[in-house]
Amino acid sequence: MRRGPTFLLLVLLVNACAAAREPLRIACVGDSITYGDKLADRETQSYPAALARLAGGRAVVGNVGGHGATTLPDPFRAWLDTPAARAALAFDPGAVVIMLGINDLLNHADRLDRYPAALRDVVGRFQALPSAPRLFLCTLTPIAPPDAAAEANRIIRDVLNPAIRAVAAETGATIIDISAAFPNRLELLPDGLHPGPEGAELIARAVLAALDAPPPAPTPQVR
């Protein structure tokens, strides 16, 4: 069967549109772990920077982590009240990766029953954006060394991570199980809390794998 000039023009147009497709805009929301605190060069070694490098030209990554940021309301630390939050909302993201909770544990251990509602508030701010971004919630990195931080890691495992999974299920966000992918080793967490370059790369690879995976099929509604 002969294909005329109209068909060839259509093929060229489709290819041109694909080539011109804008890269995915990803906002990485978090605290100093996301920001890249303690790294020698956070501009190249933080997990959002590693994510941008691994994604090549497919993504523009915004690092909107904030030092000491909490999920819970706090006069000085609440992420939603920071310049990073304003920058993230103005970034017009197509995907948002949220990893918040370590500072809630460290600063508000007596209020963790309010953590799920606070996390839903953060998610809700992004769900209201016109860009309708895909939302990802990360379970939390451990604290090292494991013997000295046993109680903190128990709270991460038994309280915070289940809350993150529950909020993801409620809001339709996708879980990125950083906890499962992150060995609790001091060479990955040199100060016990903040990932070094190898740890940041590990987080970036887990995030990229989740971004590359197809969105889950919607759950059929029972009538």
Disulfide bonds with the S-S distance in Angstrom:
none
